[in-house]
Amino acid sequence: MTRTKTVVLAGASGFIGTYLRVRFEQDGWTVRTIGRRATKDSAESADWNGDGAITRVLDGANLLVNLAGRSVNCRYNARNKAAILGSRVATTSALGRALAACQEPPSCWLNASTGTIYRHAEDRPQRESDGDLGSGFSVDVARAWEAALEAADTPRTRKVALRIAIVLGPGGGALRPFATLARLGLGGHMGNGDQKFSWIHVEDLYRAVRFLHLRTDISGPVNVASPDVVENRELMRLVRRAYGARFGIPTPAWLLRLGARLIRTETELVLKSRWVQPQKLLDAGFIYRQPELGRALLSIAKR
Ligand SMILES: NC(=O)c1ccc[n+]([C@@H]2O[C@H](COP(=O)([O-])OP(=O)(O)OC[C@H]3O[C@@H](n4cnc5c(N)ncnc54)[C@H](OP(=O)(O)O)[C@@H]3O)[C@@H](O)[C@H]2O)c1
Protein backbone atom coordinates (compact mmCIF):
# COMPACT_ATOMS: atom_id res chain seq x y z
CA MET A 1 0.00 0.00 0.00
CA THR A 2 1.39 3.44 -0.89
CA ARG A 3 1.33 6.02 1.90
CA THR A 4 -0.57 9.23 1.17
CA LYS A 5 1.80 12.13 0.61
CA THR A 6 1.46 15.24 2.74
CA VAL A 7 2.02 18.84 1.71
CA VAL A 8 2.10 21.81 4.08
CA LEU A 9 0.74 24.98 2.50
CA ALA A 10 1.59 28.24 4.26
CA GLY A 11 -0.58 31.19 3.21
CA ALA A 12 -3.13 28.73 1.83
CA SER A 13 -6.19 31.00 1.88
CA GLY A 14 -5.14 33.21 -1.06
CA PHE A 15 -5.55 33.02 -4.83
CA ILE A 16 -2.70 30.57 -5.47
CA GLY A 17 -3.06 28.65 -2.20
CA THR A 18 -6.75 27.95 -2.77
CA TYR A 19 -6.02 26.53 -6.22
CA LEU A 20 -3.04 24.43 -5.04
CA ARG A 21 -5.01 23.03 -2.15
CA VAL A 22 -7.84 21.81 -4.38
CA ARG A 23 -5.39 20.28 -6.87
CA PHE A 24 -3.28 18.53 -4.21
CA GLU A 25 -6.44 17.07 -2.67
CA GLN A 26 -7.73 15.96 -6.07
CA ASP A 27 -4.43 14.17 -6.57
CA GLY A 28 -4.82 12.35 -3.27
CA TRP A 29 -2.45 14.36 -1.07
CA THR A 30 -3.15 15.28 2.55
CA VAL A 31 -2.97 19.05 3.01
CA ARG A 32 -1.87 20.69 6.25
CA THR A 33 -1.85 24.48 6.60
CA ILE A 34 -0.03 27.28 8.37
CA GLY A 35 -1.64 30.72 8.32
CA ARG A 36 -2.65 33.77 10.28
CA ARG A 37 -5.37 31.67 11.87
CA ALA A 38 -5.22 27.93 12.53
CA THR A 39 -8.19 26.37 10.76
CA LYS A 40 -10.21 23.25 11.41
CA ASP A 41 -10.70 22.41 7.74
CA SER A 42 -7.32 20.78 7.19
CA ALA A 43 -5.85 17.64 8.73
CA GLU A 44 -3.48 19.74 10.85
CA SER A 45 -3.04 23.45 11.02
CA ALA A 46 -1.01 26.08 12.90
CA ASP A 47 -0.85 29.85 13.12
CA TRP A 48 2.37 31.87 13.06
CA ASN A 49 2.37 32.49 16.84
CA GLY A 50 4.71 29.80 18.07
CA ASP A 51 7.41 27.72 16.42
CA GLY A 52 6.36 24.58 18.35
CA ALA A 53 2.99 24.28 16.61
CA ILE A 54 4.58 25.02 13.22
CA THR A 55 7.15 22.28 13.82
CA ARG A 56 4.38 19.79 14.64
CA VAL A 57 2.56 20.58 11.40
CA LEU A 58 5.78 20.25 9.37
CA ASP A 59 7.07 17.07 11.00
CA GLY A 60 6.64 14.03 8.78
CA ALA A 61 5.32 15.97 5.76
CA ASN A 62 6.82 15.43 2.31
CA LEU A 63 6.71 18.96 0.95
CA LEU A 64 6.42 22.56 2.19
CA VAL A 65 5.11 25.32 -0.07
CA ASN A 66 5.16 28.81 1.43
CA LEU A 67 2.94 31.44 -0.19
CA ALA A 68 2.44 33.73 2.80
CA GLY A 69 2.71 37.46 2.37
CA ARG A 70 0.57 40.56 2.66
CA SER A 71 -0.94 41.48 -0.72
CA VAL A 72 1.12 43.93 -2.82
CA ASN A 73 -2.07 45.32 -4.35
CA CYS A 74 -2.08 48.56 -2.34
CA ARG A 75 -0.35 51.94 -2.21
CA TYR A 76 3.27 51.63 -1.13
CA ASN A 77 3.07 53.91 1.92
CA ALA A 78 5.36 53.33 4.90
CA ARG A 79 2.87 51.17 6.79
CA ASN A 80 2.02 48.94 3.84
CA LYS A 81 5.67 48.63 2.85
CA ALA A 82 6.59 47.42 6.33
CA ALA A 83 3.76 44.86 6.26
CA ILE A 84 4.63 43.61 2.75
CA LEU A 85 8.29 43.09 3.68
CA GLY A 86 7.79 41.93 7.27
CA SER A 87 5.11 39.34 6.46
CA ARG A 88 7.36 37.63 3.91
CA VAL A 89 10.62 37.68 5.84
CA ALA A 90 9.11 36.77 9.23
CA THR A 91 7.11 33.80 7.89
CA THR A 92 10.07 32.45 5.91
CA SER A 93 12.37 32.75 8.94
CA ALA A 94 9.78 31.08 11.19
CA LEU A 95 9.54 28.14 8.77
CA GLY A 96 13.33 27.83 8.73
CA ARG A 97 13.49 27.65 12.54
CA ALA A 98 10.63 25.16 12.71
CA LEU A 99 12.17 22.91 10.05
CA ALA A 100 15.44 22.85 11.96
CA ALA A 101 13.54 21.49 14.97
CA CYS A 102 11.71 18.73 13.05
CA GLN A 103 12.48 15.05 13.67
CA GLU A 104 11.47 14.22 10.11
CA PRO A 105 11.45 17.44 8.06
CA PRO A 106 10.00 17.58 4.55
CA SER A 107 12.70 16.87 1.97
CA CYS A 108 11.70 19.90 -0.13
CA TRP A 109 10.76 23.54 0.64
CA LEU A 110 9.41 25.66 -2.19
CA ASN A 111 9.22 29.28 -1.03
CA ALA A 112 7.42 31.91 -3.09
CA SER A 113 9.49 34.73 -4.49
CA THR A 114 8.75 36.84 -7.55
CA GLY A 115 9.87 37.42 -11.12
CA THR A 116 9.77 41.09 -10.21
CA ILE A 117 13.20 40.56 -8.66
CA TYR A 118 14.68 41.16 -12.13
CA ARG A 119 15.17 44.63 -13.60
CA HIS A 120 12.86 46.33 -16.10
CA ALA A 121 13.97 44.40 -19.22
CA GLU A 122 13.03 45.20 -22.80
CA ASP A 123 16.38 44.10 -24.29
CA ARG A 124 16.88 40.47 -23.31
CA PRO A 125 15.28 37.66 -21.30
CA GLN A 126 16.25 37.29 -17.66
CA ARG A 127 17.43 33.76 -16.83
CA GLU A 128 18.31 32.42 -13.39
CA SER A 129 21.98 32.16 -14.38
CA ASP A 130 22.58 35.63 -15.83
CA GLY A 131 19.52 37.79 -15.17
CA ASP A 132 20.15 41.22 -13.64
CA LEU A 133 18.43 41.93 -10.36
CA GLY A 134 16.66 45.29 -10.37
CA SER A 135 16.28 48.05 -7.81
CA GLY A 136 13.46 49.70 -5.88
CA PHE A 137 11.04 48.60 -3.19
CA SER A 138 9.63 45.43 -4.81
CA VAL A 139 13.10 44.19 -5.65
CA ASP A 140 14.32 44.92 -2.11
CA VAL A 141 11.42 42.84 -0.78
CA ALA A 142 12.21 39.95 -3.11
CA ARG A 143 15.90 40.04 -2.19
CA ALA A 144 15.16 40.06 1.54
CA TRP A 145 12.62 37.23 1.08
CA GLU A 146 15.16 35.06 -0.77
CA ALA A 147 17.88 36.01 1.74
CA ALA A 148 15.67 34.73 4.59
CA LEU A 149 15.24 31.44 2.71
CA GLU A 150 18.96 31.23 2.01
CA ALA A 151 19.80 31.92 5.67
CA ALA A 152 17.64 29.06 6.95
CA ASP A 153 19.86 26.20 8.03
CA THR A 154 17.98 23.10 6.85
CA PRO A 155 20.52 20.46 5.85
CA ARG A 156 17.83 17.78 5.35
CA THR A 157 15.53 20.02 3.28
CA ARG A 158 16.25 21.18 -0.28
CA LYS A 159 15.27 24.81 -0.78
CA VAL A 160 13.90 26.44 -3.94
CA ALA A 161 12.91 30.09 -4.40
CA LEU A 162 10.01 30.26 -6.85
CA ARG A 163 10.49 33.42 -8.91
CA ILE A 164 6.85 33.45 -10.00
CA ALA A 165 5.64 35.55 -12.94
CA ILE A 166 2.13 37.04 -12.95
CA VAL A 167 -0.26 34.17 -12.26
CA LEU A 168 -3.36 33.84 -14.43
CA GLY A 169 -6.23 31.57 -13.57
CA PRO A 170 -9.91 31.28 -12.86
CA GLY A 171 -11.21 33.11 -9.84
CA GLY A 172 -9.35 36.38 -9.90
CA GLY A 173 -5.69 37.11 -9.41
CA ALA A 174 -3.88 39.57 -11.62
CA LEU A 175 -6.16 39.05 -14.63
CA ARG A 176 -9.19 40.66 -13.03
CA PRO A 177 -8.22 44.34 -13.57
CA PHE A 178 -7.21 43.66 -17.19
CA ALA A 179 -10.51 41.90 -17.91
CA THR A 180 -12.49 44.69 -16.22
CA LEU A 181 -10.75 47.36 -18.30
CA ALA A 182 -11.40 45.39 -21.51
CA ARG A 183 -15.12 45.08 -20.67
CA LEU A 184 -15.29 48.86 -20.11
CA GLY A 185 -13.75 49.54 -23.54
CA LEU A 186 -10.48 50.64 -21.91
CA GLY A 187 -8.49 47.56 -22.91
CA GLY A 188 -6.04 49.29 -25.21
CA HIS A 189 -2.30 49.17 -24.65
CA MET A 190 -0.89 50.67 -21.47
CA GLY A 191 1.91 53.23 -21.43
CA ASN A 192 3.85 52.82 -24.68
CA GLY A 193 2.70 49.17 -24.89
CA ASP A 194 6.25 47.86 -25.45
CA GLN A 195 6.74 46.50 -21.93
CA LYS A 196 6.97 42.70 -21.70
CA PHE A 197 4.42 40.63 -19.83
CA SER A 198 5.63 37.42 -18.17
CA TRP A 199 2.92 35.17 -16.90
CA ILE A 200 2.06 31.59 -15.92
CA HIS A 201 -1.23 29.73 -15.77
CA VAL A 202 -2.02 28.64 -12.21
CA GLU A 203 -2.36 25.00 -13.36
CA ASP A 204 1.21 25.12 -14.69
CA LEU A 205 2.32 26.66 -11.40
CA TYR A 206 0.79 23.65 -9.63
CA ARG A 207 2.48 21.31 -12.08
CA ALA A 208 5.82 23.11 -11.63
CA VAL A 209 5.47 22.65 -7.85
CA ARG A 210 4.91 18.91 -8.32
CA PHE A 211 7.78 18.74 -10.83
CA LEU A 212 10.24 20.58 -8.59
CA HIS A 213 9.34 18.37 -5.64
CA LEU A 214 10.55 15.36 -7.62
CA ARG A 215 13.60 16.99 -9.23
CA THR A 216 16.06 16.58 -6.40
CA ASP A 217 18.83 18.00 -8.58
CA ILE A 218 17.23 21.47 -8.70
CA SER A 219 17.63 24.04 -5.92
CA GLY A 220 18.04 27.80 -5.52
CA PRO A 221 16.08 30.32 -7.60
CA VAL A 222 13.77 28.91 -10.30
CA ASN A 223 11.88 31.14 -12.74
CA VAL A 224 8.27 29.99 -12.85
CA ALA A 225 6.88 31.55 -16.02
CA SER A 226 5.61 30.57 -19.43
CA PRO A 227 8.18 30.94 -22.22
CA ASP A 228 5.50 32.82 -24.25
CA VAL A 229 6.38 36.36 -23.15
CA VAL A 230 4.46 39.06 -25.03
CA GLU A 231 4.43 42.86 -25.16
CA ASN A 232 1.66 44.71 -23.34
CA ARG A 233 0.18 45.72 -26.72
CA GLU A 234 -0.25 42.03 -27.64
CA LEU A 235 -1.43 41.11 -24.13
CA MET A 236 -4.24 43.64 -24.37
CA ARG A 237 -5.22 42.45 -27.85
CA LEU A 238 -5.53 38.90 -26.51
CA VAL A 239 -7.46 40.07 -23.43
CA ARG A 240 -9.91 41.99 -25.66
CA ARG A 241 -10.38 38.90 -27.83
CA ALA A 242 -10.93 36.62 -24.83
CA TYR A 243 -13.51 38.95 -23.26
CA GLY A 244 -15.26 39.92 -26.50
CA ALA A 245 -14.32 43.61 -26.46
CA ARG A 246 -14.31 44.95 -30.01
CA PHE A 247 -12.20 48.00 -29.26
CA GLY A 248 -9.98 49.25 -26.46
CA ILE A 249 -8.88 52.78 -25.74
CA PRO A 250 -5.15 52.94 -24.87
CA THR A 251 -4.18 54.32 -21.47
CA PRO A 252 -1.15 56.63 -21.30
CA ALA A 253 1.25 56.24 -18.37
CA TRP A 254 0.13 59.52 -16.70
CA LEU A 255 -3.50 58.41 -16.67
CA LEU A 256 -2.53 55.01 -15.24
CA ARG A 257 -0.65 56.78 -12.44
CA LEU A 258 -3.68 58.91 -11.66
CA GLY A 259 -6.04 55.92 -11.80
CA ALA A 260 -3.75 53.86 -9.58
CA ARG A 261 -3.85 56.59 -6.91
CA LEU A 262 -7.63 56.60 -7.07
CA ILE A 263 -7.99 52.85 -6.64
CA ARG A 264 -5.18 52.71 -4.08
CA THR A 265 -2.70 50.59 -5.99
CA GLU A 266 0.58 50.96 -7.93
CA THR A 267 1.29 51.03 -11.69
CA GLU A 268 4.23 48.63 -11.43
CA LEU A 269 2.03 45.65 -12.29
CA VAL A 270 1.33 47.04 -15.76
CA LEU A 271 4.23 49.35 -16.58
CA LYS A 272 7.28 47.32 -15.50
CA SER A 273 8.76 45.27 -18.36
CA ARG A 274 9.04 41.73 -17.03
CA TRP A 275 10.91 39.26 -19.20
CA VAL A 276 11.34 36.15 -17.09
CA GLN A 277 12.88 33.20 -18.93
CA PRO A 278 12.15 29.82 -17.23
CA GLN A 279 15.51 28.37 -18.18
CA LYS A 280 15.87 25.82 -15.39
CA LEU A 281 12.38 24.40 -16.02
CA LEU A 282 12.96 24.24 -19.78
CA ASP A 283 16.38 22.61 -19.38
CA ALA A 284 14.85 20.04 -17.04
CA GLY A 285 12.20 19.14 -19.63
CA PHE A 286 9.15 20.64 -17.89
CA ILE A 287 6.11 20.46 -20.16
CA TYR A 288 3.50 23.23 -19.97
CA ARG A 289 -0.20 22.53 -20.19
CA GLN A 290 -0.96 26.17 -21.06
CA PRO A 291 2.13 27.43 -22.90
CA GLU A 292 0.35 30.06 -25.07
CA LEU A 293 -1.12 33.22 -23.65
CA GLY A 294 -3.97 33.51 -26.18
CA ARG A 295 -5.28 30.03 -25.47
CA ALA A 296 -4.77 30.39 -21.73
CA LEU A 297 -6.85 33.58 -21.69
CA LEU A 298 -9.62 32.01 -23.77
CA SER A 299 -9.81 29.03 -21.43
CA ILE A 300 -9.99 31.30 -18.35
CA ALA A 301 -12.58 33.64 -19.90
CA LYS A 302 -14.80 30.67 -20.84
CA ARG A 303 -15.11 29.75 -17.15
N1 LIG B 1 -0.43 36.07 -7.78
C1 LIG B 1 0.65 36.40 -8.47
O1 LIG B 1 0.55 36.80 -9.65
C2 LIG B 1 2.02 36.28 -7.83
C3 LIG B 1 3.16 36.50 -8.62
C4 LIG B 1 4.42 36.40 -8.04
C5 LIG B 1 4.54 36.10 -6.68
N2 LIG B 1 3.40 35.89 -5.94
C6 LIG B 1 3.57 35.60 -4.51
O2 LIG B 1 2.97 34.35 -4.22
C7 LIG B 1 2.35 34.39 -2.92
C8 LIG B 1 0.89 33.96 -3.06
O3 LIG B 1 0.24 34.83 -4.00
P1 LIG B 1 -1.35 35.00 -4.01
O4 LIG B 1 -1.68 35.70 -5.27
O5 LIG B 1 -1.99 33.73 -3.67
O6 LIG B 1 -1.50 36.04 -2.81
P2 LIG B 1 -2.76 36.33 -1.88
O7 LIG B 1 -4.03 35.92 -2.56
O8 LIG B 1 -2.64 37.75 -1.43
O9 LIG B 1 -2.54 35.33 -0.65
C9 LIG B 1 -1.44 35.43 0.18
C10 LIG B 1 -1.71 34.72 1.50
O10 LIG B 1 -0.72 35.14 2.44
C11 LIG B 1 -1.27 35.18 3.75
N3 LIG B 1 -1.10 36.54 4.31
C12 LIG B 1 -1.73 37.69 3.96
N4 LIG B 1 -1.32 38.71 4.72
C13 LIG B 1 -0.41 38.19 5.59
C14 LIG B 1 0.37 38.73 6.63
N5 LIG B 1 0.32 40.03 6.95
N6 LIG B 1 1.21 37.90 7.31
C15 LIG B 1 1.28 36.57 7.01
N7 LIG B 1 0.55 36.01 6.02
C16 LIG B 1 -0.27 36.81 5.32
C17 LIG B 1 -2.76 34.85 3.64
O11 LIG B 1 -2.95 33.48 3.97
P3 LIG B 1 -3.60 33.04 5.40
O12 LIG B 1 -4.96 33.71 5.43
O13 LIG B 1 -3.69 31.56 5.27
O14 LIG B 1 -2.71 33.52 6.47
C18 LIG B 1 -3.04 35.08 2.16
O15 LIG B 1 -4.10 34.30 1.71
C19 LIG B 1 2.47 35.82 -2.40
O16 LIG B 1 3.52 35.86 -1.47
C20 LIG B 1 2.81 36.63 -3.65
O17 LIG B 1 3.65 37.74 -3.37
C21 LIG B 1 2.15 35.98 -6.47
The ligand as an SDF file (V2000), in Angstrom:
LIG
                    3D

 48 52  0  0  0  0  0  0  0  0999 V2000
   -0.4320   36.0680   -7.7800 N   0  0  0  0  0  0  0  0  0  0  0  0
    0.6530   36.4000   -8.4700 C   0  0  0  0  0  0  0  0  0  0  0  0
    0.5550   36.8000   -9.6520 O   0  0  0  0  0  0  0  0  0  0  0  0
    2.0170   36.2840   -7.8330 C   0  0  0  0  0  0  0  0  0  0  0  0
    3.1600   36.4970   -8.6230 C   0  0  0  0  0  0  0  0  0  0  0  0
    4.4150   36.3990   -8.0380 C   0  0  0  0  0  0  0  0  0  0  0  0
    4.5380   36.0990   -6.6820 C   0  0  0  0  0  0  0  0  0  0  0  0
    3.4050   35.8940   -5.9390 N   0  0  0  0  0  0  0  0  0  0  0  0
    3.5700   35.5990   -4.5050 C   0  0  0  0  0  0  0  0  0  0  0  0
    2.9700   34.3460   -4.2180 O   0  0  0  0  0  0  0  0  0  0  0  0
    2.3510   34.3850   -2.9240 C   0  0  0  0  0  0  0  0  0  0  0  0
    0.8910   33.9620   -3.0590 C   0  0  0  0  0  0  0  0  0  0  0  0
    0.2370   34.8290   -3.9990 O   0  0  0  0  0  0  0  0  0  0  0  0
   -1.3470   35.0030   -4.0070 P   0  0  0  0  0  0  0  0  0  0  0  0
   -1.6810   35.7010   -5.2740 O   0  0  0  0  0  0  0  0  0  0  0  0
   -1.9920   33.7270   -3.6660 O   0  0  0  0  0  0  0  0  0  0  0  0
   -1.5010   36.0420   -2.8070 O   0  0  0  0  0  0  0  0  0  0  0  0
   -2.7650   36.3280   -1.8800 P   0  0  0  0  0  0  0  0  0  0  0  0
   -4.0280   35.9220   -2.5620 O   0  0  0  0  0  0  0  0  0  0  0  0
   -2.6380   37.7540   -1.4320 O   0  0  0  0  0  0  0  0  0  0  0  0
   -2.5420   35.3350   -0.6490 O   0  0  0  0  0  0  0  0  0  0  0  0
   -1.4390   35.4320    0.1830 C   0  0  0  0  0  0  0  0  0  0  0  0
   -1.7140   34.7230    1.5010 C   0  0  0  0  0  0  0  0  0  0  0  0
   -0.7220   35.1420    2.4440 O   0  0  0  0  0  0  0  0  0  0  0  0
   -1.2750   35.1830    3.7470 C   0  0  0  0  0  0  0  0  0  0  0  0
   -1.1050   36.5360    4.3140 N   0  0  0  0  0  0  0  0  0  0  0  0
   -1.7280   37.6940    3.9610 C   0  0  0  0  0  0  0  0  0  0  0  0
   -1.3170   38.7150    4.7250 N   0  0  0  0  0  0  0  0  0  0  0  0
   -0.4100   38.1890    5.5870 C   0  0  0  0  0  0  0  0  0  0  0  0
    0.3730   38.7330    6.6340 C   0  0  0  0  0  0  0  0  0  0  0  0
    0.3190   40.0290    6.9520 N   0  0  0  0  0  0  0  0  0  0  0  0
    1.2050   37.9000    7.3120 N   0  0  0  0  0  0  0  0  0  0  0  0
    1.2760   36.5740    7.0070 C   0  0  0  0  0  0  0  0  0  0  0  0
    0.5530   36.0140    6.0190 N   0  0  0  0  0  0  0  0  0  0  0  0
   -0.2680   36.8080    5.3170 C   0  0  0  0  0  0  0  0  0  0  0  0
   -2.7590   34.8510    3.6350 C   0  0  0  0  0  0  0  0  0  0  0  0
   -2.9480   33.4780    3.9700 O   0  0  0  0  0  0  0  0  0  0  0  0
   -3.6020   33.0380    5.3950 P   0  0  0  0  0  0  0  0  0  0  0  0
   -4.9620   33.7080    5.4310 O   0  0  0  0  0  0  0  0  0  0  0  0
   -3.6880   31.5590    5.2660 O   0  0  0  0  0  0  0  0  0  0  0  0
   -2.7150   33.5210    6.4680 O   0  0  0  0  0  0  0  0  0  0  0  0
   -3.0390   35.0750    2.1610 C   0  0  0  0  0  0  0  0  0  0  0  0
   -4.1050   34.2990    1.7130 O   0  0  0  0  0  0  0  0  0  0  0  0
    2.4680   35.8230   -2.4010 C   0  0  0  0  0  0  0  0  0  0  0  0
    3.5230   35.8590   -1.4660 O   0  0  0  0  0  0  0  0  0  0  0  0
    2.8140   36.6270   -3.6450 C   0  0  0  0  0  0  0  0  0  0  0  0
    3.6500   37.7400   -3.3750 O   0  0  0  0  0  0  0  0  0  0  0  0
    2.1500   35.9820   -6.4700 C   0  0  0  0  0  0  0  0  0  0  0  0
  1  2  1  0
  2  3  2  0
  2  4  1  0
  4  5  1  0
  4 48  2  0
  5  6  2  0
  6  7  1  0
  7  8  2  0
  8  9  1  0
  8 48  1  0
  9 10  1  0
  9 46  1  0
 10 11  1  0
 11 12  1  0
 11 44  1  0
 12 13  1  0
 13 14  1  0
 14 15  2  0
 14 16  1  0
 14 17  1  0
 17 18  1  0
 18 19  2  0
 18 20  1  0
 18 21  1  0
 21 22  1  0
 22 23  1  0
 23 24  1  0
 23 42  1  0
 24 25  1  0
 25 26  1  0
 25 36  1  0
 26 27  1  0
 26 35  1  0
 27 28  2  0
 28 29  1  0
 29 30  1  0
 29 35  2  0
 30 31  1  0
 30 32  2  0
 32 33  1  0
 33 34  2  0
 34 35  1  0
 36 37  1  0
 36 42  1  0
 37 38  1  0
 38 39  2  0
 38 40  1  0
 38 41  1  0
 42 43  1  0
 44 45  1  0
 44 46  1  0
 46 47  1  0
M  CHG  2   8   1  16  -1
M  END
$$$$
